[in-house]
Amino acid sequence: KEGISLICDGIITEKLKDGERANFLEALRHEVDRLSRLIQNLAGLAKMDLGKTDLIRKSMNIEVLLNDVVELMSKLANKRRISIIKDVPSGLPEVPADYDKVMQVIVNLVSNAIKFSHQDGRIIIKAWMEEGSLKICVEDNAMGIPREELPRIFNKLYSLDTSSNRSSDGIGLGLYIARAIIDSHGGKIWAESEMGKGSRFFFTLPQKSELCKASNEK
């Protein structure tokens, strides 16, 4: 609010030099992006609490979606000198899915990977077909998650709290909603991690789905 007020009052234009103005506006943009993701998560949480998980299923091209994710997250990653690598073979078949909601899942996973990574880290996003489903993995070389915490990370409002990584949106809200989104697609989501060696988050999307057939008949 303070930043927006300063803009409205013209103080940024009058008081800050060009470089300072650019840095201030960039910081403000990142904060707006963070709050936007938080609001999106809270809105999704409210719908889930009301028993609503509406999906708009269409044929989804995972290569196109991942290109959009990388473009969206690259500025935040570059600011922390974290590289995002896309490892996707060409020609993967399309799957029936809600593009925006699957994108929300991957953005949440990448956001968490960035938040818990050290500078000069790397994030790899992989996708491949396996046993009739599209399988996606977001892998990082961050600090990792304690083994005893893994069963709880998808719980509602669970937050992995560390002394160096605290955030008001937490890790748990996004993961709880991600699980609900993937469940509603008939897929599965899980994580593997080892302290000091990073984490890998996986989820699957069925290539053929009775749920998709039912939604198309409505």
C-alpha positions, -999 to 999 in steps of 0.1 A, spaced: 0 0 0 28 24 9 45 18 -25 12 24 -44 6 55 -23 40 69 -32 34 63 -69 0 80 -67 15 110 -49 42 114 -75 70 110 -51 88 83 -71 89 105 -102 100 136 -83 124 122 -57 140 91 -70 167 89 -97 162 67 -127 181 37 -113 164 40 -79 130 43 -95 136 12 -116 147 -8 -86 117 4 -66 92 -5 -93 108 -39 -99 106 -47 -62 70 -35 -62 62 -57 -92 75 -88 -74 55 -80 -43 23 -76 -65 31 -109 -82 35 -126 -48 3 -111 -35 -15 -121 -67 -4 -157 -62 -15 -156 -26 -49 -143 -35 -53 -169 -62 -44 -196 -37 -69 -182 -11 -96 -180 -37 -89 -216 -47 -89 -226 -10 -123 -210 -5 -138 -229 -35 -124 -261 -22 -139 -256 12 -173 -251 -5 -167 -284 -24 -162 -267 -57 -133 -277 -80 -146 -266 -114 -124 -277 -143 -123 -265 -179 -108 -294 -197 -93 -290 -231 -65 -307 -250 -33 -293 -233 1 -291 -249 26 -294 -220 54 -279 -240 34 -247 -246 24 -246 -209 60 -250 -196 72 -223 -220 46 -200 -204 57 -210 -169 94 -204 -176 86 -170 -191 65 -161 -161 90 -172 -135 123 -162 -152 126 -127 -138 122 -139 -102 146 -168 -108 172 -145 -125 171 -121 -96 184 -149 -74 207 -162 -101 187 -194 -103 185 -212 -137 153 -229 -148 159 -257 -172 132 -273 -193 138 -310 -202 109 -321 -224 111 -343 -254 93 -330 -285 61 -345 -297 46 -354 -263 8 -361 -268 -17 -337 -255 -38 -346 -225 -72 -334 -213 -66 -309 -186 -75 -274 -173 -46 -253 -186 -49 -225 -160 -51 -249 -130 -22 -271 -142 -2 -239 -147 -11 -229 -111 3 -262 -98 36 -259 -117 40 -222 -108 34 -230 -71 61 -258 -73 86 -236 -91 79 -207 -67 86 -229 -38 118 -242 -54 130 -206 -60 121 -196 -25 140 -224 -8 170 -224 -32 203 -208 -26 217 -183 -52 232 -199 -83 209 -229 -79 190 -247 -106 155 -259 -112 147 -286 -138 112 -292 -151 108 -325 -168 78 -341 -186 74 -376 -202 47 -402 -208 45 -432 -185 19 -459 -183 -8 -439 -200 -2 -406 -181 17 -375 -186 43 -373 -157 58 -340 -147 87 -334 -123 100 -302 -108 134 -308 -94 157 -285 -74 191 -286 -57 179 -266 -27 182 -275 10 157 -304 9 128 -314 31 133 -336 62 120 -371 56 96 -369 86 80 -338 71 72 -353 37 39 -370 47 26 -336 59 36 -311 32 4 -314 13 -18 -308 44 -39 -277 46 -20 -247 58 11 -267 65 43 -245 63 79 -257 62 94 -231 85 131 -224 84 151 -195 100 162 -182 66 130 -188 46 98 -174 61 69 -163 39 33 -153 46 20 -175 19 39 -205 32 47 -237 13 16 -256 25 -12 -235 10 0 -239 -26 8 -276 -21 -26 -283 -6 -44 -267 -35 -20 -284 -60 -30 -318 -46 -67 -309 -49 -62 -298 -85 -43 -329 -95 -68 -352 -76 -97 -335 -95 -79 -345 -128 -76 -381 -117 -39 -378 -112 -15 -382 -83 11 -358 -67 39 -366 -44 74 -355 -33 108 -371 -28 136 -353 -10 168 -357 9 183 -330 31 212 -312 15 204 -327 -19 172 -310 -29 137 -321 -37 116 -336 -66 79 -330 -69 60 -353 -92 25 -353 -105 6 -372 -132 -22 -363 -156 -41 -392 -172 -40 -392 -210 -76 -406 -210 -100 -398 -183 -136 -407 -175 -138 -375 -156 -131 -356 -188 -158 -375 -206 -183 -367 -179 -174 -330 -178 -178 -328 -216 -213 -343 -214 -226 -316 -190 
